[in-house]
Amino acid sequence: TTRGALKYEGKAKRVYATDTAEEYVVEYKDDATAFNGVKKAQIGGKGAVNNAITAHLFPQLEAAGIPTHFLAQLSETEQRVRAVTIIPVEVIVRNVAAGSFSKRLGIEEGTALARPVVEFCYKSDALGDPLINTDTAVALGWATPGELDRIRELALKVQAFLVPYFAARGVKLIDFKLEFGRTADGTVILADEISPDTCRFWDAQTGEKLDKDRFRRDLGGVEDAYNEMLRRVMAPAGT
Ligand code: C5P
């Protein structure tokens, strides 16, 4: 695969065209941002960890019936993906109260939720990804009702795969964020990444945070936490 023109640069990734219109190359960067880009730093090895974790999980999600953009890992920090147009709706699935959910509703972090909560946000750095509902997304032409039903169904399928996957590796999956895209023929597939940048992972035994909250909250040990999550994702169940 030859990497062509830069199509898009986000906070943590770059997307390149390839010699075929149906495929892109995604490059994972070490850049980390928080609070809508107000806080910036480099996390050594982050791009490689997030690329490896996503490359390991997406084929398993595919096998579990969730269509994804992932095609192949190309290098430490690059992967080949199906070309999609990203739907500007970030989908958050929560199992345990944390982060903005705890803040908004005054629920203590760590409070278990009786069932998974799916939230939709508008993907906008300038606005800080505000919470929306499905009516908003339809009224503003971001997705159709049918697409949003499908996105919710797929997000809950991802949830159903990931919770036991991480539990078998000593990690409590607190919440995570997904993005979906449309292929040229209009099929909705899972895009973006699943990594310590986009999930909250707590050690099942100690409750230690093993995700980007270490960076957001200045807890230290950021690189160690990312490496530990890579190790656990790659480990067989029950180890
Ligand atoms: O901050 P909040 O509690 O809404 O985050 C919920 C989950 O979504 C966390 O796992 C966080 O890492 C992820 N997230 C993300 N990108 C955003 C906002 C949240 O990956 N822009």
py3Dmol code that shows the C-alpha trace and the ligand (Angstrom):
import py3Dmol

protein = """\
ATOM      1  CA  THR A   1       0.000   0.000   0.000  1.00  0.00           C
ATOM      2  CA  THR A   2       1.442   3.354  -0.985  1.00  0.00           C
ATOM      3  CA  ARG A   3       0.561   6.272   1.226  1.00  0.00           C
ATOM      4  CA  GLY A   4      -0.807   9.151  -0.839  1.00  0.00           C
ATOM      5  CA  ALA A   5      -2.004  12.643   0.004  1.00  0.00           C
ATOM      6  CA  LEU A   6      -2.888  13.612   3.561  1.00  0.00           C
ATOM      7  CA  LYS A   7      -6.697  13.665   3.671  1.00  0.00           C
ATOM      8  CA  TYR A   8      -7.286  14.608   7.281  1.00  0.00           C
ATOM      9  CA  GLU A   9      -5.281  15.300  10.411  1.00  0.00           C
ATOM     10  CA  GLY A  10      -6.934  14.888  13.781  1.00  0.00           C
ATOM     11  CA  LYS A  11      -5.569  15.245  17.290  1.00  0.00           C
ATOM     12  CA  ALA A  12      -4.244  11.679  17.497  1.00  0.00           C
ATOM     13  CA  LYS A  13      -4.219  10.376  13.923  1.00  0.00           C
ATOM     14  CA  ARG A  14      -3.521  11.257  10.311  1.00  0.00           C
ATOM     15  CA  VAL A  15      -5.505   9.775   7.430  1.00  0.00           C
ATOM     16  CA  TYR A  16      -3.903   9.358   3.998  1.00  0.00           C
ATOM     17  CA  ALA A  17      -5.326   8.503   0.590  1.00  0.00           C
ATOM     18  CA  THR A  18      -3.973   5.383  -1.148  1.00  0.00           C
ATOM     19  CA  ASP A  19      -3.804   4.219  -4.762  1.00  0.00           C
ATOM     20  CA  THR A  20      -7.392   2.986  -4.445  1.00  0.00           C
ATOM     21  CA  ALA A  21     -10.403   5.164  -3.543  1.00  0.00           C
ATOM     22  CA  GLU A  22     -11.796   2.392  -1.322  1.00  0.00           C
ATOM     23  CA  GLU A  23      -8.895   2.414   1.162  1.00  0.00           C
ATOM     24  CA  TYR A  24      -7.059   4.832   3.429  1.00  0.00           C
ATOM     25  CA  VAL A  25      -3.955   4.562   5.584  1.00  0.00           C
ATOM     26  CA  VAL A  26      -4.328   5.708   9.191  1.00  0.00           C
ATOM     27  CA  GLU A  27      -1.221   6.799  11.082  1.00  0.00           C
ATOM     28  CA  TYR A  28      -1.418   6.884  14.879  1.00  0.00           C
ATOM     29  CA  LYS A  29       0.466   9.762  16.536  1.00  0.00           C
ATOM     30  CA  ASP A  30       2.024  10.130  19.975  1.00  0.00           C
ATOM     31  CA  ASP A  31       0.232  13.476  20.403  1.00  0.00           C
ATOM     32  CA  ALA A  32      -2.224  13.623  23.277  1.00  0.00           C
ATOM     33  CA  THR A  33      -4.791  16.322  23.913  1.00  0.00           C
ATOM     34  CA  ALA A  34      -7.428  16.812  26.562  1.00  0.00           C
ATOM     35  CA  PHE A  35     -10.132  19.361  27.292  1.00  0.00           C
ATOM     36  CA  ASN A  36     -10.783  20.096  23.601  1.00  0.00           C
ATOM     37  CA  GLY A  37      -7.117  20.513  22.797  1.00  0.00           C
ATOM     38  CA  VAL A  38      -6.395  22.976  25.619  1.00  0.00           C
ATOM     39  CA  LYS A  39      -3.945  20.522  27.227  1.00  0.00           C
ATOM     40  CA  LYS A  40      -1.327  19.065  24.863  1.00  0.00           C
ATOM     41  CA  ALA A  41       1.602  16.682  25.224  1.00  0.00           C
ATOM     42  CA  GLN A  42       3.406  13.753  23.637  1.00  0.00           C
ATOM     43  CA  ILE A  43       3.000  10.307  25.151  1.00  0.00           C
ATOM     44  CA  GLY A  44       5.981   8.188  24.092  1.00  0.00           C
ATOM     45  CA  GLY A  45       4.893   5.053  22.243  1.00  0.00           C
ATOM     46  CA  LYS A  46       1.188   5.917  22.397  1.00  0.00           C
ATOM     47  CA  GLY A  47       0.699   5.727  18.629  1.00  0.00           C
ATOM     48  CA  ALA A  48       2.191   2.244  18.485  1.00  0.00           C
ATOM     49  CA  VAL A  49       0.165   1.026  21.481  1.00  0.00           C
ATOM     50  CA  ASN A  50      -3.144   2.369  20.162  1.00  0.00           C
ATOM     51  CA  ASN A  51      -2.443   1.028  16.668  1.00  0.00           C
ATOM     52  CA  ALA A  52      -1.593  -2.424  18.048  1.00  0.00           C
ATOM     53  CA  ILE A  53      -4.600  -2.587  20.385  1.00  0.00           C
ATOM     54  CA  THR A  54      -7.026  -1.502  17.656  1.00  0.00           C
ATOM     55  CA  ALA A  55      -5.446  -3.898  15.146  1.00  0.00           C
ATOM     56  CA  HIS A  56      -5.880  -6.735  17.648  1.00  0.00           C
ATOM     57  CA  LEU A  57      -9.484  -5.980  18.633  1.00  0.00           C
ATOM     58  CA  PHE A  58     -11.130  -4.944  15.357  1.00  0.00           C
ATOM     59  CA  PRO A  59     -10.773  -8.332  13.593  1.00  0.00           C
ATOM     60  CA  GLN A  60     -12.314  -9.979  16.657  1.00  0.00           C
ATOM     61  CA  LEU A  61     -15.205  -7.497  16.560  1.00  0.00           C
ATOM     62  CA  GLU A  62     -15.600  -8.259  12.860  1.00  0.00           C
ATOM     63  CA  ALA A  63     -15.786 -11.968  13.713  1.00  0.00           C
ATOM     64  CA  ALA A  64     -18.434 -11.135  16.316  1.00  0.00           C
ATOM     65  CA  GLY A  65     -20.648  -9.594  13.617  1.00  0.00           C
ATOM     66  CA  ILE A  66     -19.615  -5.941  13.810  1.00  0.00           C
ATOM     67  CA  PRO A  67     -18.466  -4.594  10.432  1.00  0.00           C
ATOM     68  CA  THR A  68     -15.362  -2.401  10.863  1.00  0.00           C
ATOM     69  CA  HIS A  69     -13.083  -0.267   8.718  1.00  0.00           C
ATOM     70  CA  PHE A  70      -9.959  -2.232   9.707  1.00  0.00           C
ATOM     71  CA  LEU A  71      -8.133  -4.153   6.968  1.00  0.00           C
ATOM     72  CA  ALA A  72      -4.526  -4.733   8.072  1.00  0.00           C
ATOM     73  CA  GLN A  73      -1.735  -3.431  10.250  1.00  0.00           C
ATOM     74  CA  LEU A  74       1.024  -1.996   8.042  1.00  0.00           C
ATOM     75  CA  SER A  75       3.673  -0.921  10.535  1.00  0.00           C
ATOM     76  CA  GLU A  76       4.110  -0.024  14.200  1.00  0.00           C
ATOM     77  CA  THR A  77       1.995   3.082  13.770  1.00  0.00           C
ATOM     78  CA  GLU A  78       0.038   2.543  10.544  1.00  0.00           C
ATOM     79  CA  GLN A  79      -2.970   0.520   9.471  1.00  0.00           C
ATOM     80  CA  ARG A  80      -4.908   0.118   6.245  1.00  0.00           C
ATOM     81  CA  VAL A  81      -8.638   0.771   6.552  1.00  0.00           C
ATOM     82  CA  ARG A  82     -11.744   0.935   4.375  1.00  0.00           C
ATOM     83  CA  ALA A  83     -12.439   4.474   3.233  1.00  0.00           C
ATOM     84  CA  VAL A  84     -15.449   5.942   5.001  1.00  0.00           C
ATOM     85  CA  THR A  85     -17.052   9.297   5.591  1.00  0.00           C
ATOM     86  CA  ILE A  86     -17.125   9.728   9.337  1.00  0.00           C
ATOM     87  CA  ILE A  87     -20.589  10.375  10.779  1.00  0.00           C
ATOM     88  CA  PRO A  88     -20.066  13.392  13.083  1.00  0.00           C
ATOM     89  CA  VAL A  89     -21.677  11.670  16.056  1.00  0.00           C
ATOM     90  CA  GLU A  90     -19.515  10.270  18.848  1.00  0.00           C
ATOM     91  CA  VAL A  91     -21.118   7.310  20.553  1.00  0.00           C
ATOM     92  CA  ILE A  92     -20.302   6.721  24.204  1.00  0.00           C
ATOM     93  CA  VAL A  93     -21.256   3.514  25.994  1.00  0.00           C
ATOM     94  CA  ARG A  94     -21.089   3.510  29.796  1.00  0.00           C
ATOM     95  CA  ASN A  95     -21.192   0.647  32.288  1.00  0.00           C
ATOM     96  CA  VAL A  96     -20.067   2.574  35.339  1.00  0.00           C
ATOM     97  CA  ALA A  97     -20.503   6.277  36.119  1.00  0.00           C
ATOM     98  CA  ALA A  98     -17.363   8.344  35.446  1.00  0.00           C
ATOM     99  CA  GLY A  99     -16.126  11.475  33.731  1.00  0.00           C
ATOM    100  CA  SER A 100     -18.660  13.833  32.201  1.00  0.00           C
ATOM    101  CA  PHE A 101     -21.590  11.560  33.195  1.00  0.00           C
ATOM    102  CA  SER A 102     -20.638  11.799  36.876  1.00  0.00           C
ATOM    103  CA  LYS A 103     -20.104  15.533  36.609  1.00  0.00           C
ATOM    104  CA  ARG A 104     -23.340  16.242  34.740  1.00  0.00           C
ATOM    105  CA  LEU A 105     -25.586  14.115  36.967  1.00  0.00           C
ATOM    106  CA  GLY A 106     -23.797  14.352  40.309  1.00  0.00           C
ATOM    107  CA  ILE A 107     -23.261  10.590  40.455  1.00  0.00           C
ATOM    108  CA  GLU A 108     -20.112   9.429  42.209  1.00  0.00           C
ATOM    109  CA  GLU A 109     -17.464   7.954  39.899  1.00  0.00           C
ATOM    110  CA  GLY A 110     -17.463   4.170  40.168  1.00  0.00           C
ATOM    111  CA  THR A 111     -21.230   3.839  40.668  1.00  0.00           C
ATOM    112  CA  ALA A 112     -22.413   0.828  38.660  1.00  0.00           C
ATOM    113  CA  LEU A 113     -25.198   1.434  36.135  1.00  0.00           C
ATOM    114  CA  ALA A 114     -28.152  -1.000  36.076  1.00  0.00           C
ATOM    115  CA  ARG A 115     -27.794  -1.260  32.294  1.00  0.00           C
ATOM    116  CA  PRO A 116     -25.434   0.165  29.697  1.00  0.00           C
ATOM    117  CA  VAL A 117     -26.062   3.807  28.789  1.00  0.00           C
ATOM    118  CA  VAL A 118     -25.558   4.873  25.158  1.00  0.00           C
ATOM    119  CA  GLU A 119     -24.954   8.589  24.668  1.00  0.00           C
ATOM    120  CA  PHE A 120     -24.562  10.577  21.459  1.00  0.00           C
ATOM    121  CA  CYS A 121     -22.379  13.667  21.147  1.00  0.00           C
ATOM    122  CA  TYR A 122     -21.734  16.024  18.257  1.00  0.00           C
ATOM    123  CA  LYS A 123     -18.138  15.558  17.071  1.00  0.00           C
ATOM    124  CA  SER A 124     -16.918  19.149  17.249  1.00  0.00           C
ATOM    125  CA  ASP A 125     -13.632  20.228  18.820  1.00  0.00           C
ATOM    126  CA  ALA A 126     -14.745  23.859  18.747  1.00  0.00           C
ATOM    127  CA  LEU A 127     -17.845  23.052  20.825  1.00  0.00           C
ATOM    128  CA  GLY A 128     -16.264  20.373  23.051  1.00  0.00           C
ATOM    129  CA  ASP A 129     -18.363  17.469  21.680  1.00  0.00           C
ATOM    130  CA  PRO A 130     -21.711  18.492  23.225  1.00  0.00           C
ATOM    131  CA  LEU A 131     -24.273  15.876  24.219  1.00  0.00           C
ATOM    132  CA  ILE A 132     -27.115  15.549  21.689  1.00  0.00           C
ATOM    133  CA  ASN A 133     -29.983  13.146  21.115  1.00  0.00           C
ATOM    134  CA  THR A 134     -31.014  11.228  18.012  1.00  0.00           C
ATOM    135  CA  ASP A 135     -33.575  13.907  17.020  1.00  0.00           C
ATOM    136  CA  THR A 136     -30.758  16.461  16.882  1.00  0.00           C
ATOM    137  CA  ALA A 137     -28.663  14.231  14.622  1.00  0.00           C
ATOM    138  CA  VAL A 138     -31.601  13.598  12.259  1.00  0.00           C
ATOM    139  CA  ALA A 139     -32.815  17.219  12.225  1.00  0.00           C
ATOM    140  CA  LEU A 140     -29.344  18.469  11.328  1.00  0.00           C
ATOM    141  CA  GLY A 141     -28.854  15.816   8.651  1.00  0.00           C
ATOM    142  CA  TRP A 142     -25.959  14.000  10.316  1.00  0.00           C
ATOM    143  CA  ALA A 143     -27.586  10.556  10.176  1.00  0.00           C
ATOM    144  CA  THR A 144     -30.914   8.952   9.347  1.00  0.00           C
ATOM    145  CA  PRO A 145     -33.120   7.295  11.988  1.00  0.00           C
ATOM    146  CA  GLY A 146     -32.253   3.918  10.436  1.00  0.00           C
ATOM    147  CA  GLU A 147     -28.534   4.640  10.681  1.00  0.00           C
ATOM    148  CA  LEU A 148     -28.859   5.710  14.317  1.00  0.00           C
ATOM    149  CA  ASP A 149     -30.756   2.514  15.166  1.00  0.00           C
ATOM    150  CA  ARG A 150     -27.978   0.512  13.514  1.00  0.00           C
ATOM    151  CA  ILE A 151     -25.269   2.520  15.322  1.00  0.00           C
ATOM    152  CA  ARG A 152     -26.912   1.876  18.679  1.00  0.00           C
ATOM    153  CA  GLU A 153     -27.261  -1.836  17.897  1.00  0.00           C
ATOM    154  CA  LEU A 154     -23.596  -2.078  16.847  1.00  0.00           C
ATOM    155  CA  ALA A 155     -22.395  -0.054  19.856  1.00  0.00           C
ATOM    156  CA  LEU A 156     -24.161  -2.472  22.206  1.00  0.00           C
ATOM    157  CA  LYS A 157     -22.662  -5.419  20.312  1.00  0.00           C
ATOM    158  CA  VAL A 158     -19.200  -3.896  20.800  1.00  0.00           C
ATOM    159  CA  GLN A 159     -20.042  -3.491  24.485  1.00  0.00           C
ATOM    160  CA  ALA A 160     -21.156  -7.130  24.733  1.00  0.00           C
ATOM    161  CA  PHE A 161     -17.856  -8.274  23.209  1.00  0.00           C
ATOM    162  CA  LEU A 162     -15.505  -5.945  25.087  1.00  0.00           C
ATOM    163  CA  VAL A 163     -16.800  -6.243  28.663  1.00  0.00           C
ATOM    164  CA  PRO A 164     -16.051  -9.982  29.038  1.00  0.00           C
ATOM    165  CA  TYR A 165     -12.888  -9.646  26.912  1.00  0.00           C
ATOM    166  CA  PHE A 166     -11.385  -7.142  29.334  1.00  0.00           C
ATOM    167  CA  ALA A 167     -12.833  -8.841  32.434  1.00  0.00           C
ATOM    168  CA  ALA A 168     -10.940 -12.001  31.433  1.00  0.00           C
ATOM    169  CA  ARG A 169      -7.752  -9.899  31.513  1.00  0.00           C
ATOM    170  CA  GLY A 170      -8.299  -8.241  34.867  1.00  0.00           C
ATOM    171  CA  VAL A 171      -9.707  -4.984  33.511  1.00  0.00           C
ATOM    172  CA  LYS A 172     -13.032  -3.331  34.240  1.00  0.00           C
ATOM    173  CA  LEU A 173     -14.342  -1.512  31.172  1.00  0.00           C
ATOM    174  CA  ILE A 174     -15.951   1.621  32.611  1.00  0.00           C
ATOM    175  CA  ASP A 175     -16.918   3.394  29.387  1.00  0.00           C
ATOM    176  CA  PHE A 176     -15.738   3.923  25.823  1.00  0.00           C
ATOM    177  CA  LYS A 177     -16.287   6.077  22.747  1.00  0.00           C
ATOM    178  CA  LEU A 178     -16.921   4.826  19.216  1.00  0.00           C
ATOM    179  CA  GLU A 179     -17.139   6.499  15.825  1.00  0.00           C
ATOM    180  CA  PHE A 180     -18.927   5.142  12.789  1.00  0.00           C
ATOM    181  CA  GLY A 181     -18.551   5.878   9.099  1.00  0.00           C
ATOM    182  CA  ARG A 182     -20.333   5.282   5.811  1.00  0.00           C
ATOM    183  CA  THR A 183     -18.688   3.433   2.942  1.00  0.00           C
ATOM    184  CA  ALA A 184     -19.327   4.565  -0.657  1.00  0.00           C
ATOM    185  CA  ASP A 185     -22.385   2.286  -0.850  1.00  0.00           C
ATOM    186  CA  GLY A 186     -23.834   3.766   2.360  1.00  0.00           C
ATOM    187  CA  THR A 187     -23.082   0.874   4.716  1.00  0.00           C
ATOM    188  CA  VAL A 188     -22.494   1.959   8.319  1.00  0.00           C
ATOM    189  CA  ILE A 189     -19.340   0.410   9.786  1.00  0.00           C
ATOM    190  CA  LEU A 190     -17.278   0.887  12.944  1.00  0.00           C
ATOM    191  CA  ALA A 191     -14.354   3.260  12.327  1.00  0.00           C
ATOM    192  CA  ASP A 192     -11.724   5.096  14.411  1.00  0.00           C
ATOM    193  CA  GLU A 193     -10.029   3.192  17.243  1.00  0.00           C
ATOM    194  CA  ILE A 194     -10.511   1.393  20.543  1.00  0.00           C
ATOM    195  CA  SER A 195      -7.617   2.216  22.853  1.00  0.00           C
ATOM    196  CA  PRO A 196      -6.667   3.744  26.214  1.00  0.00           C
ATOM    197  CA  ASP A 197      -7.305   7.130  24.530  1.00  0.00           C
ATOM    198  CA  THR A 198     -10.967   6.281  23.952  1.00  0.00           C
ATOM    199  CA  CYS A 199     -11.866   3.942  26.838  1.00  0.00           C
ATOM    200  CA  ARG A 200     -11.746   4.032  30.611  1.00  0.00           C
ATOM    201  CA  PHE A 201      -9.997   0.941  31.939  1.00  0.00           C
ATOM    202  CA  TRP A 202      -9.738   0.257  35.685  1.00  0.00           C
ATOM    203  CA  ASP A 203      -7.713  -2.609  37.116  1.00  0.00           C
ATOM    204  CA  ALA A 204     -10.301  -5.111  38.361  1.00  0.00           C
ATOM    205  CA  GLN A 205      -8.381  -5.768  41.586  1.00  0.00           C
ATOM    206  CA  THR A 206      -6.999  -2.392  42.605  1.00  0.00           C
ATOM    207  CA  GLY A 207      -9.169   0.081  40.668  1.00  0.00           C
ATOM    208  CA  GLU A 208      -6.009   1.651  39.257  1.00  0.00           C
ATOM    209  CA  LYS A 209      -6.688   3.734  36.154  1.00  0.00           C
ATOM    210  CA  LEU A 210      -5.025   2.331  33.024  1.00  0.00           C
ATOM    211  CA  ASP A 211      -6.143   4.908  30.454  1.00  0.00           C
ATOM    212  CA  LYS A 212      -5.965   8.510  29.303  1.00  0.00           C
ATOM    213  CA  ASP A 213      -7.392   9.782  32.595  1.00  0.00           C
ATOM    214  CA  ARG A 214      -3.803   9.423  33.908  1.00  0.00           C
ATOM    215  CA  PHE A 215      -2.889  12.184  31.428  1.00  0.00           C
ATOM    216  CA  ARG A 216      -6.075  14.244  31.820  1.00  0.00           C
ATOM    217  CA  ARG A 217      -5.804  14.237  35.625  1.00  0.00           C
ATOM    218  CA  ASP A 218      -1.989  14.429  35.918  1.00  0.00           C
ATOM    219  CA  LEU A 219      -1.754  11.089  37.731  1.00  0.00           C
ATOM    220  CA  GLY A 220       1.649  10.188  36.249  1.00  0.00           C
ATOM    221  CA  GLY A 221       2.629   6.781  34.888  1.00  0.00           C
ATOM    222  CA  VAL A 222       0.841   7.439  31.595  1.00  0.00           C
ATOM    223  CA  GLU A 223       3.219   5.459  29.358  1.00  0.00           C
ATOM    224  CA  ASP A 224       3.363   2.556  31.816  1.00  0.00           C
ATOM    225  CA  ALA A 225      -0.435   2.373  31.876  1.00  0.00           C
ATOM    226  CA  TYR A 226      -0.661   2.298  28.061  1.00  0.00           C
ATOM    227  CA  ASN A 227       2.000  -0.428  27.878  1.00  0.00           C
ATOM    228  CA  GLU A 228       0.225  -2.435  30.573  1.00  0.00           C
ATOM    229  CA  MET A 229      -3.041  -2.232  28.616  1.00  0.00           C
ATOM    230  CA  LEU A 230      -1.279  -3.399  25.462  1.00  0.00           C
ATOM    231  CA  ARG A 231       0.126  -6.363  27.375  1.00  0.00           C
ATOM    232  CA  ARG A 232      -3.293  -7.289  28.776  1.00  0.00           C
ATOM    233  CA  VAL A 233      -5.120  -6.916  25.443  1.00  0.00           C
ATOM    234  CA  MET A 234      -2.614  -9.248  23.811  1.00  0.00           C
ATOM    235  CA  ALA A 235      -2.701 -11.770  26.665  1.00  0.00           C
ATOM    236  CA  PRO A 236      -4.865 -14.887  26.475  1.00  0.00           C
ATOM    237  CA  ALA A 237      -8.028 -14.846  28.610  1.00  0.00           C
ATOM    238  CA  GLY A 238      -7.547 -15.687  32.267  1.00  0.00           C
ATOM    239  CA  THR A 239      -3.912 -14.611  32.515  1.00  0.00           C
TER     240      THR A 239
END
"""
ligand_1 = """\
21
C5P
O -15.483 12.513 29.249
P -16.528 11.459 29.180
O -16.889 10.895 30.508
O -17.758 11.912 28.413
O -15.889 10.272 28.324
C -16.553 9.041 28.149
C -15.639 8.087 27.398
O -15.483 8.522 26.061
C -14.232 7.991 27.986
O -13.784 6.644 27.837
C -13.403 8.903 27.095
O -12.066 8.470 26.999
C -14.112 8.777 25.768
N -14.076 9.994 24.978
C -13.309 10.047 23.819
N -13.291 11.180 23.057
C -14.002 12.247 23.392
C -14.793 12.220 24.563
C -14.805 11.075 25.336
O -12.673 9.065 23.463
N -13.977 13.326 22.636
"""
view = py3Dmol.view(width=600, height=400)
view.addModel(protein, "pdb")
view.setStyle({"model": 0}, {"cartoon": {"style": "trace"}})
view.addModel(ligand_1, "xyz")
view.setStyle({"model": 1}, {"stick": {}})
view.zoomTo()
view.show()
